[in-house]
Amino acid sequence: MLKEKKPNPLNFFDIRLEKFPPIHFEYITIPLAYNLEDSIKKWIYQNLKGRYYVDKCIAINSQNNIETMLKVGFEQSKELSYFTLACPHLKYK
């Protein structure tokens, strides 16, 4: 259930979730866990308004090992900041 009563035009035209990572987006990579991708997509859809990108990628972790990670990007940098602070699915060590 959406929290707002006013419909989002990006959702109506189904152009909010990007299929490929645009170069002008701001990105964060998150270690991938079970079902994290679907949970994050759902949280972003319900709590934010702008365009975003979520997909798996391969990256080098802090121990210099190759690891599958989740790449999350936002068109607006303020939404990336809000996501990193408010999303309950992110756990920091």
HELIX and SHEET records of a PDB file:
HELIX    1   1 PRO A    9  PHE A   12  1                                   4    
HELIX    2   2 LEU A   36  ASN A   47  1                                  12    
HELIX    3   3 SER A   77  ALA A   86  1                                  10    
SHEET    1   A 3 GLU A  26  PRO A  31  0                                        
SHEET    2   A 3 ILE A  66  PHE A  74 -1                                        
SHEET    3   A 3 TYR A  52  ILE A  60 -1                                        
END                                                                             
